[in-house]
Amino acid sequence: MTIEHVNDVRRLSEQLGYPVSEVQIETNIKEVVFSQNHIAFVAMYDQKVVGWIYAFRALLIESKPFIEISGLIVDENYRNKGIGKTLVEKIKEWSLEKAINEVRVRSNILRDKAHLFYLNNGFTGIKQQKVFQMHL
């Protein structure tokens, strides 16, 4: 993923209900590109960006480091073509390059199709949780 993909990333993010400004997405992509602990890929189909994935190296005091997929989006018109699977494979490769053998992903409890996708691609459900947020 590069700065050239800002519009496509924004468009795809909106499909899943995450409207973010182009300025914010550009800022985020720049930070990812220059970080050794973050990675993002786009998927191309017929010269068009039809998906993207973002992951980062997570470090918690209480566990071994792991890679967390924090965003995976495939255009609704291009699903069930192996694009999501290919994107996950790229993250698995990056994880192994980092000598980390665990990849995690969180998925909204309402996204049943996403849950099936992850289960069908080698992930195992390990827990359910609630997320709390505070605006400052």
N, C-alpha and C positions, 0 to 999 in steps of 0.2 A: 504494500500500500504506500502511495506517495501523495503529495499535496495535489497532484493532478486528479485524484480520485474524490476530492471533497464533495462535489455535487452528487456523485453516485452514492457515496456513503450516506449522505444526508437523505437522499431519496429512499434508499433501502431501509434506513433506520425509521423513517416515518411509516413505512408499511407495517412495522411491528408496534407502532404507537410511541415512538421515541423521537418527538420533534426537537431538533437541536439546530441552532443557527450554523450557517456555513463558517462563520468566524470561529465559533467554539470548536467545530469539528477540525478546522485547519490547525488551530492551536493544539488540539489533542494529537492529531497525526504527527505534527512536528515533534512533540515530546516523545511519542512512541518511536519514531524513526531514529532519534538520537539516544535511545535507552538500550542498554544491553539486556535488560530484564523484562522488556516488553516487545511484542511482535504483532504484526498485522499483515494479513494477506488479502488480496482481492481475487475473485474468480471471474474469468473472462469466458464468454460464450458468444461466438460470432462477432468478435470485436467489441463486445458490450460487457460492462461490469454487471454481473448478475448475482454477486454475493460477496460477503466479506467475513473475516473472522479476526478476533483480537484475543490475545492471551498474555498473561504475565506470570513471572516467577513470584510465587507467594512465599513469604517467610513468616512463620508464626513461632512464638516462643515454645509452644507446647507440642509441636510436631515437626517432622522432617519437611524440608522445602518441597513444594509441588508446583505444578503449572496449573493455572486456572484459566479456563476459557471464559471470558467475560462478555463476549459478544459473538454471535454467529447468526448471520442473516443471509437467506437465499431468496431472491425475487420470487414472489408468489407464482409467477408465470413460468418459472424454471425449476420448480421443485420436483423431486422424484427422478432426477437425472444423474444422481451420484455426485452432485456439486458439493453438498454439505459434507458428505463422506470424504471427498478429496481435501476439503479445507481442514477437516479434523485430522487427516493423515499428515498434513503439513505441520500442524501443531505437535503431533506425536513425534515427528522427526526432529523438530526444534527442541522438544523436551529431552530427547535422547542426546542431542548435541550438548545440552546443558548438564548431562549426566543425572537427570531427574527422571525417575521411572513412575511417576504418578501424575495423572492429568485429571482435574476435576472440572465440573461445570455446575452452575446453579441454573435452575429453570423455574419460572413462575408456575405456581401450582395450577394455574388455569390452562397452561399450554400442553394439553394432552398429546398432541401430535409431536411436539418437540420431545416429550418424555419417551415416546415410542422410538423416535429417531435415535436418541442416545442409547436406549436399551438395545436396539438393533445394531448399534455400532460399538459394542463392547463395554459400555459403561454399566455400572451397577448402582442402583439407588442405595445410599447409605444413611440418609436422614432427611427429615423435613424440618423446616425452621421458619420463623417469622423474622422479617427485617424491620428494624426500627430506624427512624431518621429524625434528626433535629436540624432545623435551619438556624443558622447564626447570623 
